[in-house]
Amino acid sequence: MNIFNKILIANRGEVAVRIILACKKLHIATVAVYSDADKHSPFVKMADEAVHIGESPAQQSYLNQTKIIQAALTSGADAIHPGFGFLSENPDFAQQCQVANLQFIGPSGDTMILMASKSASKELVESLGLPIIPGLANPPQDVNSLFNTAKQIGFPVLIKASAGGGGMGMRVVNSEDEFVNALSATKHEAISAFGNDHVLVEKYFQKVRHIEVQLLCDQHGNALHCYERECSIQRRRQKVLEEAPAPSISEQLRHDICAASVKIAQAVKYQGLGTVEFMVEEGTDNFYFLEMNTRLQVEHGITEKITGLDLVALQIEIAQGQVLSLAQEDISINGHAIECRLYAEDPMQNFMPSIGQVLHWQPYESAGIRTDSGIETGSHISSYYDPMLAKLISFDKDRNTAIRAMNRHLENSQLLGLTTNQAFLKNILKHPKFLQGNTSTDFIEQNCQTLTEPLGVDDIERVLVVAAVHQAMAQEIGVASHGPSLRNYALEFSGMTYSLTVRHISEWGYEVTLDAQRGAGQKNDEVNGAKKIIEVDVITHSLQKYLHRSVCETLLSINGHSHTYKCALEKNTLHIHSNDLGAQKVAYVSRFSNGNLQTDGAGYHAAMPGRIVDVLVAQGDEVKEGDKLLTMESMKMEHSTFAKSHGVVAQLLVATGDLVNKGDTLIDIQDK
């Protein structure tokens, strides 16, 4: 049996924090590794020691096997925990650890190779007499053979990269006409992301649920399941919300998929934590093997809540060679847990990544509430890594109570400075289909419009009033002995500019008049709406000043209805949070300028920092409206730029591989 005195964590963010906490529980010292971008991150401060391993891009740091192993040897670590993502399912890295006499906390490289191949793993599962999705697991790779396979299966089909993962390398093909282009695009993405363009073709089911089973297997032949998780709520095949146990499945289905998972683990002599994923046909108990993840899962926390187990601590003990002290009958479901992934992205702008500084972060705390986070107030969120900021978890005796707890978690967790999907998650929780436990993998796609509804007029007015009064208090309107008692403001919110007047009427009282609003490109005299007068009383107000920002908490009564507002000012933008409005931001602008509303019709600018991964046009090319011009990658996601009108490429300012900053001009197109 190996005894670990020190573990190096080859990862970052919230998973590094989670592993550090498990190691503290086991009295094991920890070593963090970090890139330039993560120099001041919480996980670096929490570890017993930390080693710098390179520049911000993952290829130069968290994916650099040589630097990570050298850091482990230099620091005297006994083992390396890869977390999830990065090198966690890299068999070559597991082998390199073994060569360096370091324990890789995970399964063997041979097991990873077998289960990472969607073709090989499907063949294995089929040989065990378990159901797989109709299709060929290892078809010939020429176009004609793949096309004939698709026709035999029947459209729609799914083309899937055999070495894929994380939702990448997959395309749904609805008809024969789409097949060749979809195949080419999938192979191109697969070779770029995984270095392997081998694909398989299988039946695509329109309405399915995504159910996965957590496994716990030691080195002595003991294989246990920790029941299942529901992971059907996804966007671009990336999970957004998970819960355990899965709602609305029969006890027979639960028994069958858990037994199938253990059978698969035993067949490959699995060691460590693992997860087997299944597709379940909606309205039936028909299930099919999808894949096995040979690592710690992002959503392990909800299984921990319903079972009372510390899966990460158990994973480390298994890697030390310890025999599981549990039997299957010792593991039971006690209550219900929900996890929401808090992403730095804007659902109102097609989920565009949000990059910048966290001005204020205060997660909600209460019984049954857990927050796994890798950020803190002052953290800088870059474009180099995925957009997940935190995992919000609720747990209670039953599903309905756990949903109410998660609503409170989402309402009261305060994050200012970045645009997030927090309101989007709240909308999922109140959707009738979610409340009924009736969701499938197309839930977000089918309900996106409902889930991204903007604020109503009354709520917008309240946000504007809070911003105007905040500015009036900061400027001491009506308070200074000779100062004015009235001030006019122009505020921009969600692309519209509004005119407001604030009058100081008592020691802690204001009268706010909403004069008018104008949209992007409108002149001052092109206004909408009539005047509206609102009374505001400041009940309490506290202010904290930091080096580059100030954060205040104010209890305001607006027309007799009071709420608490947390506000953070960043340059000319006020970030506001209340439990019912969520996080909003308002910009203070000049009343006499339209400059902030102008759009550039010819130049195409980067909406975020990132890397150019594909340029599809050249200088002098003619393009028509809707043509794809280029693709950039930010936060591990691709974002394409399309032509806004017919024209000619007058100037191309970027090339494949270039790094760009937000606002950089990428391409200039002149109208024909």
C-alpha positions, 0 to 999 in steps of 0.5 A, a space after each residue: 500500500 502506498 502512503 501519500 504525504 504530498 499530492 500535486 494537483 495538476 489542475 486549477 480553479 474550483 476542482 483544485 480547491 475541492 481536491 485541496 479540501 479533501 487532502 486537508 481532511 486526510 492530512 496530506 500536504 498539497 502542491 498547486 501548479 499555476 499559469 501566469 493568469 492564475 498567479 493570484 487565484 484562491 487555489 494557489 493561496 490555499 495549497 501548502 506550496 505552489 509552482 509556476 509552470 508557464 504562460 496562460 495558454 493551457 498548452 504552455 502550462 496545464 497541458 505541459 506534461 514535462 513541467 508538471 512532472 518536474 514540479 512534482 519531483 522538485 516539490 517531493 510529491 508522491 502522487 498527482 491528482 489530475 482533477 477533471 479536464 486537461 490531463 485527467 483522461 490522458 493515458 500518456 500522462 498516466 504513463 509518464 507519471 509511472 515512469 517518474 515513480 509518481 502515483 497517478 490518481 486515476 485508472 490505468 492508462 490501458 483502461 483510459 485508452 479502451 474507454 476513451 474510444 467510443 468505438 472500442 467501448 461500444 464493442 466491449 459493452 455490446 459483448 457484455 450483452 448490454 444495449 448500445 445505440 443502433 449504429 456501427 461502432 467501428 465503420 469504414 472511414 471512407 465517405 461512401 461507406 459512412 453514408 451508406 451506414 447512415 442510410 441503413 440506420 435511418 435519418 436523423 443520425 449522429 456523426 460522433 468523433 470516436 476520440 471526442 468528449 466534452 460535447 465536441 466532435 458531434 453533429 446531428 444530420 437530419 437528411 441525406 443532403 446534409 451528410 457530406 458537409 456534416 461529415 467533413 466538418 466533424 472530421 475537421 473538428 475532431 482532428 483539430 481537438 483530438 488529433 484523430 478524425 475517426 468517427 462513428 455513425 449512430 441513430 439520433 433520438 430526438 427526445 432522450 434523457 441523459 442519465 449517468 451512474 457514479 462508480 467507486 472501485 478499489 484495487 481489490 476487485 470491489 466495484 460499487 455504484 453510488 446511484 445515478 444523476 440526471 444530466 439532461 439539461 445541456 447546451 451544446 452538449 455541455 451540462 448546465 444543471 444536474 440532479 441526483 437522484 434522477 426524477 421520474 425514473 422507475 426503480 426497475 430502470 434505476 436497478 438496471 442501469 446501476 447493475 449495468 454500470 458495475 458490470 462494465 467496471 468489472 469487465 475492464 477491472 476499473 480502479 478509482 472513480 468513474 462514471 458510466 453515461 446512458 441515453 434513456 428514451 423519453 417515456 420508456 425504460 429503454 436505455 443505451 450505453 453512451 460512454 464511460 468517463 474515467 475521471 472525477 466528474 464536475 457534478 460529483 458533489 450532488 452524489 456526495 450530498 445524497 450518499 454522505 460520501 466524500 468521493 474525492 477522499 475515497 478516490 485518494 484512498 483507493 489510489 493508496 491501495 486501501 480496500 473500500 470499507 463500504 459494501 453496496 448495502 451501505 450506500 443509499 439515497 438520502 434526500 435530493 440534490 441539485 447542481 447549477 453551473 454558474 458560467 461567465 456568459 451572457 444568455 441574452 447575447 447567444 451565451 457570449 463569454 464574459 471576461 473581466 474582474 469579479 468586483 464582488 462575490 458572496 455566495 449564499 450560505 444556509 443549511 443544505 447549501 454548498 458552493 464549489 468555487 475557484 474565484 473570490 472578490 478581485 479575481 480576474 476571469 480570462 479567456 484562456 479557460 472554460 467559463 465555469 465560475 462556480 457550482 451551486 449545490 442545494 440539498 434537502 429531504 425531497 426534490 421540491 424542497 431542494 428546488 426551493 433551496 436552489 432558488 434561494 441560492 441563486 437569488 442570494 448569491 451575489 456576483 458583480 462585475 461579470 455577466 453570468 447565466 444566473 438569471 437563466 438558471 433561475 428561469 430553468 428552475 421555474 419552468 413547468 417541465 423542469 418542475 414536473 421532472 420532464 426534461 430531455 437533452 433538447 430542453 434548452 434548445 426548445 425553450 431558449 426564448 422563454 429562458 432568456 426573457 428580458 426584464 419587464 418595464 417595471 423592473 427596468 425602471 427600478 434598476 434605473 432608479 437605483 443607479 440614479 439615486 446611487 449617483 446622487 448619494 455619491 455626489 451628495 446632491 442636496 446635502 452639501 450646504 451650497 450644492 444643488 438639490 437637483 441633478 439630471 442623469 443619462 443612463 444606458 441599460 441594455 442598449 437603451 439610453 434613459 433620461 432621469 432627474 433626481 431631486 433631494 427632498 429630505 434628509 434621506 429622501 429623493 424624488 426621481 423623474 423618468 423623463 424619456 428613453 432613446 434606443 441605439 442610434 436615436 437622437 436626443 429628440 427621438 424619445 419614447 415614453 412619458 414622465 414618471 415620478 418615483 419616490 425613494 427613501 434610503 433606509 440604510 446605506 453602507 460603503 466599503 472602499 477598495 484600491 480600485 473599486 467601491 462596494 456598497 449595500 443600500 436598503 431602498 424603499 421605492 414607492 413604499 416597497 423596500 429591497 436591499 441592493 448591493 452595488 459596485 462601481 467600475 469606471 462609469 458602470 454601476 453593477 447592481 444586485 438584488 435577490 429579485 432582479 439578479 445582477 444588472 449593470 447600468 452605464 452613466 453616459 453624457 446627456 449630450 453625446 450619441 457616441 456610445 450608441 454608434 455602431 461601425 457597419 464596416 469594421 468587425 471587432 472582437 467581442 472578447 479576447 481569444 485566439 483566431 482558429 480559422 479564417 475563411 476569406 481573403 482580401 478582395 473576396 466578395 461576400 454576401 450577408 450571412 457568410 461565415 468570415 472567421 472563427 475564434 476560440 475563447 473560454 474553450 468555445 468557438 464563436 464565428 463572425 458572419 457578414 452583416 451585408 454584401 460586400 468586398 473584403 477590403 482589409 484582413 487584419 488577423 490570421 489563423 493562430 493570432 491572439 486578439 483583445 476585446 475590441 480589436 478590428 478583425 476584418 473590414 468589409 466595404 459594401 458593394 
